[in-house]
Amino acid sequence: PMVIALGLMARRKSGDPSAARPPMPWFVAAFVAVVALNSLVAVPAEVKQAIVLATTIMLTMGLAAMGLQADISQLRSRGLRPLALAFCAFLFIGGFSLMLVKLA
């Protein structure tokens, strides 16, 4: 829904209703396909465990890649506000996640 809403907003902003539709991102199509497959086909528990492990590894690799590309000197040159915002976001997400875990 978020990708569709952003696409519609971008189209409306251009002002030209005949403007070419923006292409659908491949990950959205893949996500919809996997959801449909999971709904139609019973996936064995062993396969689900392997998928969870692969997902964890890929997420870790992606976050590490983002961290390795971060330039500390650029972060310092921007001042303390972005770091304070990141710290506040970290606290919020951590607190919210902890709250959800305690509720479950």
N, CA, C and O atoms as a GROMACS GRO file, in nm:
protein
  416
    1PRO      N    1   0.081  -0.121   0.000
    1PRO     CA    2   0.000   0.000   0.000
    1PRO      C    3   0.085   0.128   0.000
    1PRO      O    4   0.050   0.226  -0.065
    2MET      N    5   0.197   0.125   0.073
    2MET     CA    6   0.282   0.244   0.080
    2MET      C    7   0.344   0.274  -0.056
    2MET      O    8   0.349   0.390  -0.097
    3VAL      N    9   0.390   0.172  -0.126
    3VAL     CA   10   0.452   0.194  -0.257
    3VAL      C   11   0.348   0.246  -0.356
    3VAL      O   12   0.378   0.335  -0.436
    4ILE      N   13   0.227   0.193  -0.351
    4ILE     CA   14   0.121   0.240  -0.440
    4ILE      C   15   0.088   0.385  -0.410
    4ILE      O   16   0.073   0.466  -0.502
    5ALA      N   17   0.075   0.420  -0.282
    5ALA     CA   18   0.044   0.558  -0.243
    5ALA      C   19   0.153   0.653  -0.288
    5ALA      O   20   0.123   0.762  -0.339
    6LEU      N   21   0.279   0.616  -0.270
    6LEU     CA   22   0.389   0.703  -0.313
    6LEU      C   23   0.390   0.719  -0.465
    6LEU      O   24   0.418   0.827  -0.515
    7GLY      N   25   0.359   0.611  -0.537
    7GLY     CA   26   0.352   0.620  -0.683
    7GLY      C   27   0.242   0.713  -0.729
    7GLY      O   28   0.261   0.792  -0.821
    8LEU      N   29   0.125   0.704  -0.664
    8LEU     CA   30   0.014   0.793  -0.700
    8LEU      C   31   0.047   0.938  -0.666
    8LEU      O   32   0.012   1.029  -0.742
    9MET      N   33   0.114   0.959  -0.553
    9MET     CA   34   0.152   1.096  -0.515
    9MET      C   35   0.251   1.154  -0.615
    9MET      O   36   0.240   1.271  -0.653
   10ALA      N   37   0.347   1.074  -0.659
   10ALA     CA   38   0.445   1.121  -0.757
   10ALA      C   39   0.378   1.153  -0.889
   10ALA      O   40   0.413   1.250  -0.956
   11ARG      N   41   0.282   1.071  -0.928
   11ARG     CA   42   0.210   1.094  -1.054
   11ARG      C   43   0.127   1.222  -1.046
   11ARG      O   44   0.123   1.300  -1.141
   12ARG      N   45   0.060   1.242  -0.930
   12ARG     CA   46  -0.022   1.361  -0.912
   12ARG      C   47   0.064   1.487  -0.910
   12ARG      O   48   0.023   1.592  -0.959
   13LYS      N   49   0.184   1.476  -0.852
   13LYS     CA   50   0.273   1.591  -0.841
   13LYS      C   51   0.321   1.636  -0.979
   13LYS      O   52   0.346   1.755  -1.000
   14SER      N   53   0.335   1.541  -1.073
   14SER     CA   54   0.384   1.577  -1.205
   14SER      C   55   0.284   1.664  -1.280
   14SER      O   56   0.322   1.740  -1.368
   15GLY      N   57   0.154   1.653  -1.245
   15GLY     CA   58   0.053   1.737  -1.307
   15GLY      C   59   0.004   1.686  -1.441
   15GLY      O   60  -0.099   1.733  -1.490
   16ASP      N   61   0.074   1.595  -1.501
   16ASP     CA   62   0.036   1.542  -1.632
   16ASP      C   63  -0.028   1.405  -1.614
   16ASP      O   64   0.043   1.307  -1.587
   17PRO      N   65  -0.162   1.394  -1.629
   17PRO     CA   66  -0.228   1.265  -1.607
   17PRO      C   67  -0.188   1.160  -1.709
   17PRO      O   68  -0.204   1.040  -1.685
   18SER      N   69  -0.138   1.203  -1.824
   18SER     CA   70  -0.097   1.106  -1.926
   18SER      C   71   0.049   1.065  -1.908
   18SER      O   72   0.104   0.994  -1.992
   19ALA      N   73   0.110   1.109  -1.800
   19ALA     CA   74   0.251   1.073  -1.776
   19ALA      C   75   0.263   0.922  -1.764
   19ALA      O   76   0.172   0.853  -1.718
   20ALA      N   77   0.378   0.873  -1.806
   20ALA     CA   78   0.401   0.728  -1.800
   20ALA      C   79   0.396   0.680  -1.655
   20ALA      O   80   0.447   0.746  -1.564
   21ARG      N   81   0.334   0.564  -1.638
   21ARG     CA   82   0.329   0.508  -1.503
   21ARG      C   83   0.469   0.472  -1.458
   21ARG      O   84   0.547   0.417  -1.536
   22PRO      N   85   0.500   0.501  -1.333
   22PRO     CA   86   0.632   0.458  -1.284
   22PRO      C   87   0.636   0.306  -1.276
   22PRO      O   88   0.535   0.243  -1.243
   23PRO      N   89   0.750   0.246  -1.305
   23PRO     CA   90   0.758   0.100  -1.303
   23PRO      C   91   0.741   0.046  -1.161
   23PRO      O   92   0.780   0.111  -1.064
   24MET      N   93   0.682  -0.073  -1.150
   24MET     CA   94   0.666  -0.135  -1.019
   24MET      C   95   0.801  -0.191  -0.976
   24MET      O   96   0.864  -0.264  -1.052
   25PRO      N   97   0.845  -0.160  -0.855
   25PRO     CA   98   0.972  -0.216  -0.808
   25PRO      C   99   0.966  -0.368  -0.804
   25PRO      O  100   0.864  -0.426  -0.767
   26TRP      N  101   1.074  -0.433  -0.842
   26TRP     CA  102   1.077  -0.579  -0.850
   26TRP      C  103   1.052  -0.644  -0.716
   26TRP      O  104   0.992  -0.752  -0.709
   27PHE      N  105   1.098  -0.579  -0.606
   27PHE     CA  106   1.080  -0.642  -0.476
   27PHE      C  107   0.933  -0.646  -0.434
   27PHE      O  108   0.892  -0.734  -0.359
   28VAL      N  109   0.853  -0.550  -0.484
   28VAL     CA  110   0.710  -0.551  -0.452
   28VAL      C  111   0.644  -0.669  -0.523
   28VAL      O  112   0.563  -0.740  -0.463
   29ALA      N  113   0.677  -0.688  -0.649
   29ALA     CA  114   0.621  -0.801  -0.723
   29ALA      C  115   0.664  -0.934  -0.661
   29ALA      O  116   0.584  -1.027  -0.651
   30ALA      N  117   0.790  -0.943  -0.620
   30ALA     CA  118   0.839  -1.066  -0.557
   30ALA      C  119   0.770  -1.090  -0.424
   30ALA      O  120   0.737  -1.204  -0.390
   31PHE      N  121   0.747  -0.984  -0.348
   31PHE     CA  122   0.679  -0.998  -0.218
   31PHE      C  123   0.537  -1.050  -0.238
   31PHE      O  124   0.494  -1.141  -0.167
   32VAL      N  125   0.466  -0.994  -0.334
   32VAL     CA  126   0.329  -1.038  -0.362
   32VAL      C  127   0.329  -1.184  -0.407
   32VAL      O  128   0.242  -1.262  -0.368
   33ALA      N  129   0.426  -1.222  -0.490
   33ALA     CA  130   0.435  -1.361  -0.538
   33ALA      C  131   0.463  -1.457  -0.423
   33ALA      O  132   0.404  -1.565  -0.417
   34VAL      N  133   0.551  -1.420  -0.332
   34VAL     CA  134   0.583  -1.508  -0.219
   34VAL      C  135   0.465  -1.520  -0.125
   34VAL      O  136   0.439  -1.628  -0.072
   35VAL      N  137   0.393  -1.411  -0.102
   35VAL     CA  138   0.274  -1.416  -0.017
   35VAL      C  139   0.170  -1.509  -0.079
   35VAL      O  140   0.110  -1.591  -0.010
   36ALA      N  141   0.149  -1.497  -0.209
   36ALA     CA  142   0.053  -1.584  -0.278
   36ALA      C  143   0.097  -1.730  -0.271
   36ALA      O  144   0.015  -1.818  -0.246
   37LEU      N  145   0.225  -1.755  -0.293
   37LEU     CA  146   0.276  -1.892  -0.288
   37LEU      C  147   0.259  -1.951  -0.148
   37LEU      O  148   0.220  -2.066  -0.134
   38ASN      N  149   0.289  -1.872  -0.046
   38ASN     CA  150   0.275  -1.920   0.092
   38ASN      C  151   0.130  -1.947   0.127
   38ASN      O  152   0.100  -2.035   0.208
   39SER      N  153   0.038  -1.873   0.066
   39SER     CA  154  -0.104  -1.894   0.092
   39SER      C  155  -0.159  -2.017   0.020
   39SER      O  156  -0.252  -2.080   0.068
   40LEU      N  157  -0.101  -2.050  -0.095
   40LEU     CA  158  -0.153  -2.160  -0.176
   40LEU      C  159  -0.085  -2.294  -0.152
   40LEU      O  160  -0.146  -2.399  -0.173
   41VAL      N  161   0.041  -2.291  -0.109
   41VAL     CA  162   0.120  -2.413  -0.096
   41VAL      C  163   0.165  -2.429   0.048
   41VAL      O  164   0.211  -2.333   0.111
   42ALA      N  165   0.152  -2.549   0.101
   42ALA     CA  166   0.200  -2.577   0.236
   42ALA      C  167   0.352  -2.593   0.232
   42ALA      O  168   0.404  -2.683   0.166
   43VAL      N  169   0.421  -2.506   0.302
   43VAL     CA  170   0.568  -2.509   0.304
   43VAL      C  171   0.611  -2.591   0.426
   43VAL      O  172   0.568  -2.563   0.538
   44PRO      N  173   0.695  -2.692   0.405
   44PRO     CA  174   0.741  -2.774   0.518
   44PRO      C  175   0.818  -2.692   0.622
   44PRO      O  176   0.878  -2.590   0.589
   45ALA      N  177   0.815  -2.737   0.746
   45ALA     CA  178   0.881  -2.665   0.855
   45ALA      C  179   1.031  -2.651   0.833
   45ALA      O  180   1.089  -2.548   0.867
   46GLU      N  181   1.094  -2.754   0.775
   46GLU     CA  182   1.239  -2.748   0.750
   46GLU      C  183   1.272  -2.638   0.651
   46GLU      O  184   1.372  -2.567   0.666
   47VAL      N  185   1.188  -2.624   0.549
   47VAL     CA  186   1.210  -2.519   0.449
   47VAL      C  187   1.191  -2.382   0.512
   47VAL      O  188   1.268  -2.289   0.485
   48LYS      N  189   1.089  -2.368   0.597
   48LYS     CA  190   1.067  -2.241   0.665
   48LYS      C  191   1.186  -2.205   0.753
   48LYS      O  192   1.226  -2.088   0.758
   49GLN      N  193   1.243  -2.303   0.823
   49GLN     CA  194   1.359  -2.276   0.907
   49GLN      C  195   1.477  -2.230   0.823
   49GLN      O  196   1.550  -2.139   0.862
   50ALA      N  197   1.497  -2.293   0.708
   50ALA     CA  198   1.606  -2.253   0.619
   50ALA      C  199   1.584  -2.112   0.566
   50ALA      O  200   1.679  -2.034   0.554
   51ILE      N  201   1.460  -2.079   0.535
   51ILE     CA  202   1.428  -1.945   0.486
   51ILE      C  203   1.452  -1.841   0.594
   51ILE      O  204   1.505  -1.733   0.566
   52VAL      N  205   1.414  -1.872   0.718
   52VAL     CA  206   1.437  -1.779   0.829
   52VAL      C  207   1.587  -1.755   0.848
   52VAL      O  208   1.630  -1.642   0.869
   53LEU      N  209   1.666  -1.862   0.842
   53LEU     CA  210   1.811  -1.848   0.856
   53LEU      C  211   1.869  -1.764   0.742
   53LEU      O  212   1.950  -1.674   0.766
   54ALA      N  213   1.827  -1.792   0.619
   54ALA     CA  214   1.876  -1.716   0.504
   54ALA      C  215   1.836  -1.569   0.515
   54ALA      O  216   1.915  -1.480   0.482
   55THR      N  217   1.715  -1.542   0.562
   55THR     CA  218   1.670  -1.405   0.578
   55THR      C  219   1.754  -1.332   0.682
   55THR      O  220   1.791  -1.216   0.661
   56THR      N  221   1.783  -1.398   0.792
   56THR     CA  222   1.865  -1.337   0.897
   56THR      C  223   2.004  -1.305   0.844
   56THR      O  224   2.057  -1.197   0.871
   57ILE      N  225   2.063  -1.398   0.771
   57ILE     CA  226   2.197  -1.376   0.716
   57ILE      C  227   2.196  -1.260   0.616
   57ILE      O  228   2.284  -1.174   0.621
   58MET      N  229   2.096  -1.257   0.527
   58MET     CA  230   2.091  -1.149   0.426
   58MET      C  231   2.066  -1.013   0.491
   58MET      O  232   2.125  -0.914   0.448
   59LEU      N  233   1.981  -1.008   0.592
   59LEU     CA  234   1.956  -0.882   0.661
   59LEU      C  235   2.082  -0.834   0.731
   59LEU      O  236   2.114  -0.715   0.727
   60THR      N  237   2.154  -0.924   0.795
   60THR     CA  238   2.279  -0.889   0.861
   60THR      C  239   2.381  -0.837   0.761
   60THR      O  240   2.449  -0.738   0.787
   61MET      N  241   2.392  -0.904   0.647
   61MET     CA  242   2.486  -0.859   0.544
   61MET      C  243   2.448  -0.722   0.490
   61MET      O  244   2.535  -0.638   0.467
   62GLY      N  245   2.319  -0.698   0.469
   62GLY     CA  246   2.274  -0.569   0.419
   62GLY      C  247   2.302  -0.457   0.517
   62GLY      O  248   2.348  -0.349   0.477
   63LEU      N  249   2.275  -0.480   0.645
   63LEU     CA  250   2.302  -0.378   0.746
   63LEU      C  251   2.451  -0.354   0.761
   63LEU      O  252   2.494  -0.240   0.779
   64ALA      N  253   2.531  -0.460   0.754
   64ALA     CA  254   2.676  -0.443   0.761
   64ALA      C  255   2.727  -0.363   0.642
   64ALA      O  256   2.814  -0.277   0.657
   65ALA      N  257   2.673  -0.390   0.524
   65ALA     CA  258   2.715  -0.315   0.405
   65ALA      C  259   2.682  -0.167   0.418
   65ALA      O  260   2.762  -0.081   0.381
   66MET      N  261   2.564  -0.138   0.472
   66MET     CA  262   2.528   0.004   0.493
   66MET      C  263   2.623   0.068   0.593
   66MET      O  264   2.667   0.181   0.574
   67GLY      N  265   2.654  -0.003   0.701
   67GLY     CA  266   2.744   0.051   0.802
   67GLY      C  267   2.884   0.072   0.749
   67GLY      O  268   2.950   0.170   0.784
   68LEU      N  269   2.931  -0.019   0.666
   68LEU     CA  270   3.066  -0.006   0.612
   68LEU      C  271   3.077   0.108   0.511
   68LEU      O  272   3.186   0.160   0.488
   69GLN      N  273   2.966   0.148   0.451
   69GLN     CA  274   2.969   0.258   0.356
   69GLN      C  275   2.955   0.394   0.424
   69GLN      O  276   2.976   0.497   0.361
   70ALA      N  277   2.921   0.394   0.552
   70ALA     CA  278   2.904   0.520   0.624
   70ALA      C  279   3.040   0.587   0.641
   70ALA      O  280   3.138   0.522   0.681
   71ASP      N  281   3.046   0.715   0.612
   71ASP     CA  282   3.169   0.792   0.626
   71ASP      C  283   3.160   0.873   0.755
   71ASP      O  284   3.080   0.966   0.766
   72ILE      N  285   3.242   0.837   0.853
   72ILE     CA  286   3.237   0.901   0.984
   72ILE      C  287   3.268   1.050   0.974
   72ILE      O  288   3.208   1.130   1.047
   73SER      N  289   3.359   1.089   0.887
   73SER     CA  290   3.393   1.231   0.875
   73SER      C  291   3.273   1.312   0.824
   73SER      O  292   3.253   1.426   0.865
   74GLN      N  293   3.194   1.254   0.734
   74GLN     CA  294   3.074   1.323   0.688
   74GLN      C  295   2.971   1.334   0.799
   74GLN      O  296   2.902   1.435   0.810
   75LEU      N  297   2.961   1.230   0.881
   75LEU     CA  298   2.868   1.236   0.994
   75LEU      C  299   2.910   1.346   1.091
   75LEU      O  300   2.824   1.419   1.142
   76ARG      N  301   3.039   1.357   1.118
   76ARG     CA  302   3.088   1.462   1.209
   76ARG      C  303   3.063   1.601   1.151
   76ARG      O  304   3.030   1.694   1.224
   77SER      N  305   3.080   1.615   1.020
   77SER     CA  306   3.065   1.747   0.959
   77SER      C  307   2.920   1.795   0.962
   77SER      O  308   2.895   1.915   0.954
   78ARG      N  309   2.826   1.705   0.972
   78ARG     CA  310   2.684   1.742   0.976
   78ARG      C  311   2.640   1.788   1.114
   78ARG      O  312   2.532   1.844   1.130
   79GLY      N  313   2.723   1.765   1.213
   79GLY     CA  314   2.690   1.812   1.347
   79GLY      C  315   2.626   1.705   1.432
   79GLY      O  316   2.623   1.587   1.396
   80LEU      N  317   2.574   1.747   1.546
   80LEU     CA  318   2.521   1.655   1.645
   80LEU      C  319   2.375   1.619   1.622
   80LEU      O  320   2.328   1.517   1.671
   81ARG      N  321   2.302   1.703   1.548
   81ARG     CA  322   2.158   1.679   1.531
   81ARG      C  323   2.125   1.546   1.465
   81ARG      O  324   2.038   1.475   1.516
   82PRO      N  325   2.190   1.507   1.354
   82PRO     CA  326   2.157   1.377   1.295
   82PRO      C  327   2.189   1.260   1.388
   82PRO      O  328   2.115   1.161   1.392
   83LEU      N  329   2.299   1.271   1.462
   83LEU     CA  330   2.332   1.164   1.556
   83LEU      C  331   2.232   1.157   1.670
   83LEU      O  332   2.196   1.049   1.715
   84ALA      N  333   2.187   1.273   1.716
   84ALA     CA  334   2.085   1.275   1.821
   84ALA      C  335   1.954   1.216   1.770
   84ALA      O  336   1.887   1.142   1.841
   85LEU      N  337   1.919   1.248   1.646
   85LEU     CA  338   1.798   1.191   1.587
   85LEU      C  339   1.809   1.039   1.574
   85LEU      O  340   1.715   0.966   1.604
   86ALA      N  341   1.925   0.992   1.529
   86ALA     CA  342   1.946   0.847   1.517
   86ALA      C  343   1.937   0.780   1.654
   86ALA      O  344   1.880   0.671   1.666
   87PHE      N  345   1.993   0.843   1.756
   87PHE     CA  346   1.988   0.786   1.890
   87PHE      C  347   1.844   0.782   1.942
   87PHE      O  348   1.803   0.684   2.004
   88CYS      N  349   1.769   0.888   1.916
   88CYS     CA  350   1.628   0.891   1.959
   88CYS      C  351   1.548   0.783   1.884
   88CYS      O  352   1.463   0.717   1.944
   89ALA      N  353   1.575   0.766   1.756
   89ALA     CA  354   1.507   0.662   1.679
   89ALA      C  355   1.543   0.524   1.734
   89ALA      O  356   1.457   0.436   1.744
   90PHE      N  357   1.669   0.505   1.769
   90PHE     CA  358   1.714   0.379   1.828
   90PHE      C  359   1.640   0.352   1.958
   90PHE      O  360   1.592   0.240   1.980
   91LEU      N  361   1.630   0.452   2.044
   91LEU     CA  362   1.560   0.435   2.171
   91LEU      C  363   1.412   0.404   2.149
   91LEU      O  364   1.356   0.318   2.216
   92PHE      N  365   1.349   0.476   2.056
   92PHE     CA  366   1.207   0.454   2.029
   92PHE      C  367   1.182   0.314   1.976
   92PHE      O  368   1.094   0.243   2.025
   93ILE      N  369   1.259   0.273   1.876
   93ILE     CA  370   1.240   0.141   1.815
   93ILE      C  371   1.269   0.031   1.917
   93ILE      O  372   1.196  -0.068   1.926
   94GLY      N  373   1.376   0.049   1.994
   94GLY     CA  374   1.408  -0.050   2.097
   94GLY      C  375   1.300  -0.059   2.203
   94GLY      O  376   1.260  -0.169   2.242
   95GLY      N  377   1.254   0.056   2.250
   95GLY     CA  378   1.148   0.057   2.352
   95GLY      C  379   1.018  -0.001   2.300
   95GLY      O  380   0.951  -0.077   2.370
   96PHE      N  381   0.982   0.035   2.178
   96PHE     CA  382   0.859  -0.015   2.118
   96PHE      C  383   0.867  -0.166   2.098
   96PHE      O  384   0.770  -0.238   2.125
   97SER      N  385   0.982  -0.214   2.050
   97SER     CA  386   1.000  -0.358   2.030
   97SER      C  387   0.992  -0.432   2.163
   97SER      O  388   0.929  -0.538   2.172
   98LEU      N  389   1.056  -0.378   2.266
   98LEU     CA  390   1.051  -0.441   2.398
   98LEU      C  391   0.908  -0.446   2.450
   98LEU      O  392   0.867  -0.545   2.510
   99MET      N  393   0.834  -0.338   2.428
   99MET     CA  394   0.695  -0.334   2.471
   99MET      C  395   0.614  -0.443   2.400
   99MET      O  396   0.533  -0.512   2.462
  100LEU      N  397   0.635  -0.458   2.270
  100LEU     CA  398   0.562  -0.561   2.195
  100LEU      C  399   0.598  -0.702   2.242
  100LEU      O  400   0.513  -0.790   2.248
  101VAL      N  401   0.725  -0.723   2.275
  101VAL     CA  402   0.768  -0.854   2.323
  101VAL      C  403   0.704  -0.883   2.458
  101VAL      O  404   0.660  -0.995   2.483
  102LYS      N  405   0.698  -0.784   2.544
  102LYS     CA  406   0.639  -0.804   2.677
  102LYS      C  407   0.488  -0.828   2.667
  102LYS      O  408   0.433  -0.902   2.747
  103LEU      N  409   0.422  -0.765   2.569
  103LEU     CA  410   0.278  -0.784   2.552
  103LEU      C  411   0.244  -0.922   2.497
  103LEU      O  412   0.138  -0.977   2.526
  104ALA      N  413   0.335  -0.976   2.418
  104ALA     CA  414   0.306  -1.105   2.352
  104ALA      C  415   0.326  -1.223   2.440
  104ALA      O  416   0.305  -1.336   2.397
   0.00000   0.00000   0.00000
